């Protein structure tokens, strides 16, 4: 590494992670550690308390099964073969919504913030959605997550709704902000 130059993250898809025995063994544990640490620090990932190892393992098993069925994409970001982030989208299950998918989680290790990991993960997931034929990719985020909201806007997402004070974390209330990327308009 050249002094002062930050290495680019390596972005792998679900099949690349699960086909490498060394990566696969560490993936669920590393993913759990990242999400638990982020939630413990107040991150908006859908949990109030840090998730258990079993919760994260079940979630990842569900996502990988959906990837194998063609209904999801999962991406993992590595720096020097160390997991530093992950994200996924899932196709909507309702038959009338099947052309669309929801970007459900992007989680980046706090030590890797500011290194382009979230952007690289999100861009890869957008490319996967476009390649899969997804028509509209949606997501929701907590209104105080300004860095994430800025990232999504910079990648072409537009806000299409907001529920004021909808997310409850103890006594605190936050807006739930809805974003979409309509590939039908960008074709």
HELIX and SHEET records of a PDB file:
HELIX    1   1 UNK A   14  UNK A   19  1                                   6    
HELIX    2   2 UNK A   21  UNK A   40  1                                  20    
HELIX    3   3 UNK A   53  UNK A   68  1                                  16    
HELIX    4   4 UNK A   95  UNK A   97  5                                   3    
HELIX    5   5 UNK A  110  UNK A  112  5                                   3    
HELIX    6   6 UNK A  117  UNK A  132  1                                  16    
HELIX    7   7 UNK A  146  UNK A  154  1                                   9    
SHEET    1   A 7 UNK A  10  UNK A  13  0                                        
SHEET    2   A 7 UNK A  72  UNK A  79 -1                                        
SHEET    3   A 7 UNK A  82  UNK A  91 -1                                        
SHEET    4   A 7 UNK A 101  UNK A 108 -1                                        
SHEET    5   A 7 UNK A 136  UNK A 142  1                                        
SHEET    6   A 7 UNK A 172  UNK A 182 -1                                        
SHEET    7   A 7 UNK A 158  UNK A 169 -1                                        
END                                                                             
